[in-house]
Amino acid sequence: MSQKPDDFEALADNPFYVLGLRPDCSRIDIEREGQKLLGMLGLKLKSAATYMSPLGPRPRTEDKVRAAMAALRDHEKRLAHEFWASLPPPAAPPKPPPIPETKGPGPAPFAGAFAALGWRRS
């Protein structure tokens, strides 16, 4: 049985991931977090622009937040989403180590080889 791309999109757009909540949260938590995210998105705050899903970071929009809140208000839909949200989202990717600074160009990589062959700069 092969997976369709839509199946993966549905997993990534799970309302619990969109809202950044755990499946055991209360209905009040859903409303509070949804309203907070809508306010942050309305202010164009960068911290609210993405969320983590099992497929990596995804864009968060006001429409996705509203749809997530609506889906979790429905008891039957919420049960299905709770099951799929039990997959933990991956941790944010680690930051790469800083690149060490160099001072000047340094010696040519083959300077020793050229000198051994008798080549000189003119």
N, C-alpha and C positions, 0 to 999 in steps of 0.2 A: 504494500500500500504506500503510495507516494504522497508527500505533503504538498499542498498547494501554497503558493506565496501568501494567499489571503489568510491561511491558517496561522502563519507566522505573524502576520500583521495583527490579527486578533489577539494573539498571545502578548505581543508587545504593547498593545493598546488596552490591556486589562485595566479596568477602572482603579483598582488598588495601586497599580504602578503609576498611573496618571496622577493620582492624588498623593502619592508617596505615603500610603498608609498600609498597615498590616491587616490581614483578613479578620483578625479578632477585634478590630476597632468598633466603637459604638456608632450609632446613627448620628449622635451629636458631633462626634469627631469628624465624620464625613462632611457634615454641613459646615462645621467650623473651618476645616482645612480647605474645602472647596471655595468658600467665601474669601478666605485669606489669599488663595492662589489667584482667584479672579481679580482681586484688588492689586496684587503684585503684577499680574500680566497687564492690567489696565495702566499701570505706571511704567510699563516696559522694563521691569527689573530683570536683569540678566539671570539672577539666581532662580527665577521661576520659569525661564524659557525652555528648560529641558528636564527630563526625568530619566531615571535608569530603569531599564527593562532587561529581561534575560537576553535580549538581542543587542544590548548596549544602549547608549544614550539616544533618546528620541525627542523630537520637538514637542513642546506642550503648548496648546492653544486654548483660548477661552472656550471654543466650541468643544474641545476634548474634555475640558474640566466640567462643563455643563452636562455633557453626555455621560460622563463618569458618575456624577452626582445622581442623575436620573436613573441610571442603571442600578446603582446601589440602594436606591429607595425601594426598588421592586424586590421582594423577598426571594422569589424563584431565581431571578437573574443573579442576585447577590450570591446565592448558594453556588451557582456554576462558576462565578468569578472567584469565589473563595477557594475553590478546588484548584483552579489554575494559578492563582496567586501564591500558592504554597511553594512554588519554585522561587528560590531566593534570587533577586537580581544580582548581577556581578558587581563586585566592588569597583569603584572608579579606577580607571587605569592609572598605574603609578606614573609620577612625573619622571621624565628622563633626567639622568644626572647632568649637572651643568658641564658645559664644554670648557675645558681649561684654557685660560688665556695664554697666548704665545707672545713672546717678545721678539719681534723682528722675523725675517724670513729664515734664519738659521742656515747651516751649511747645505750645499747642494747634495742630493742623495747619492750621487755617483762621483763626488769629487775625488774620493780616495782611489776609485777604479781608474779615472782618467789620469790621475797623477802617476799611478803605477804603469800605465801604458805610455807615459812620456808626453801626454797632452798638456799643454799649458795655455793659459789665457793670453791673448795677445793684446 
